[in-house]
Amino acid sequence: MAFERISRTARHGFRRSPSGASSRTTEKDMLCERASTRKYCSVPSLEREKRNNNLSYLSSISKVNHNSFWSRGISITPNYQFPSAERIVEESDSECNDPKYPGLEATRPSEKPRVVVLGTGWAACRFLKGLDTKVYDVVCISPRNHMVFTPLLASTCVGTLEFRSVAEPVSRIQSALAASPSSYFYMASCVGLDTDKHEVYCETISNGGLSHEPYRFKVAYDKLIIAAGAEPLTFGIKGVKEHAFFLREVNHAQEIRKKLLLNLMLSEHPGISEEERKRVLHCVVIGGGPTGVEFSGELSDFIMKDVQERFSHVKDYIKVTLIEANEILSSFDVGLRQYATNHLTKVGVRLMRGVVKEVHPKKIVLNDGTDVPYGLLVWSTGVGPSEFVKKLDLPKSPGGRIGVDGWMRVPSVEDVFALGDCAGFLEETGRPVLPALAQVAEREGKYLVELFNRIGKQDAGKAFSAKDIPLGEQFVYKHLGSMATVGGYKALVDLRQSKDAKGISLAGFLSWLIWRSAYLTRVVSWRNRFYVAVNWATTLVFGRDNSRI
C-alpha cells in the first residue's frame, strides 16, 4: 500500500521569464498533481505532515566531503542566486527514486543559451574571461570563488607574498557573473551529471549558513564545460592525507605558513630536548618537481635571511630535506637539473633519493626502512583525477581523465566539453595526454572560448544545435618552455619545446629576472600585479612578515 513521506522542503517555486527576471509562486498556489513517479502536494498536506512531525529530507546523493575535492577554497558565505525547492511526497518505496531539485530550468527559445562552467582554475577562468556575454548567459559553479595564480603560491608560504596577491575573484575575471541578471556564480560542488536531461546537480558550501543541509540544487545547461581540476597524487600511501600538507590552494599555503611559524616559536620554549627541537624544525618536502623545488628554495631563503635574524636561538636547528624517487626537475635540461642540484645543496637543502612507504604523525618511513623525523611535511608529487571525475560515467583517457577529441568535446555525449587537468585526449585520437600544467590549461581555455564565440554567432549555442556546424581547426598545443626558481635570486629557464628538443636554457640571476618579469606580466589583473610588485619590494627592504595570524 502506498504511503506518503516528505522528501524535500522549500518555500518557493522557481520560474524563469524571457527577460531573465524570476517570478515566484506561493505554497498555496501549488496543486496536488500526479506524475509518473511522484505527486506534488498543496499547503494543507504539508501542514498536516509538519504537525505530525513526519518530515524526512531526501538524501539520495551521498554526503560530499568538500575537503576532498580538486579544489578547496577559503570558506566564505556565498550570495545564493537560486530559490528553494518544492516539497515532494513519495507515493511508494519504488517511486520517486530521483529527487526534485530547485534551480535553473532549461532556457526558453527567446533566451540566450546558457553555458555552465564547473571550476575556477586556469582553464575555466581563461574561458570565462573571453566568453561573449552578449551571446551567452554563463553560470560558474565551484567550491571556491577565486582563481589561484599557482606559480607564485610557494612564495606565500614564507611571507614573500601575501595571500591576496595570488587570488583573483572570479567575478572580476568575468563581470557578468556579478552584474548580469541571468548569469550567476554558485559556490557549490557538482555531485552529479545527467547528460540526457542536460542538467548538473550540486551541493552547496555553506558551513551551517542554511537551515537545511546538505542543500542541493540543479542547473540546466545548453553547453557544459567541465574544468574541475585534479587532486594531489598520494599513491595510496598510508598517512599522507592525515599528516602531510599539500600545496595547491591558498588555504594550503596558509596552513603551511601557520605550521612553520608555530614550530619555530614552539622550539624556543624551555625544557625541549635537543632531539625534539631538531624534529620540530625539520621541514621535509616530498617530490622534486617544480613545486617541490620552488618551495624548498623559498624555505632556504627564509631560513638564511629571516630565521637567522628573528629566531637566533634556534637558527642552527632548522633544516630542509627534499626527497625524490628519481631526479629532481626531470622535465628540464640535464645541465639545468645539475645546476639546481648544486645550488640547493649549497644553500642548505639536503637532497635524498627514496620512496615513501608510509607516513606517521612525527616521521616518515622509506622503502629501505629509513626513518625520517619531521615537524613539517609538504607533499608535492603531482596530480591525478579527482573522485568527482572518477565517478562520472564518461569515456576516460589514459590516466583516468575525461576523454576528449581534438575540439575538447566529450564525444559520447552532446554539448559537453572538458578542459585542463581533468581532461585528456582519447587514445583513438592518436595524441598524447598533455601534462597538468597551467599553460596547457590556459591555452585550452583560450582555444575553446574562441570556438564558442564563433559558433554562438552562428546561432549554434543552444543545446543540440551545433551538430552540423563546422568547428574549425582542432586544438594544437605548443610548449612555450618551463621556469622554476631555486632561491637565492637564482632561477632556471628552459625554452625547449619538448624534453628531447634543442633550445635555449639559462640559469642564474638573469634567469631569475626573466622568471619574475614573466610571471608579473602573467598575473591576471593590474590590481594583483600591483600587489605582487609592492610585496616583492617590501620583502626586499624590510624582510618577510613572520606574524602568525
Disulfide bonds with the S-S distance in Angstrom:
none
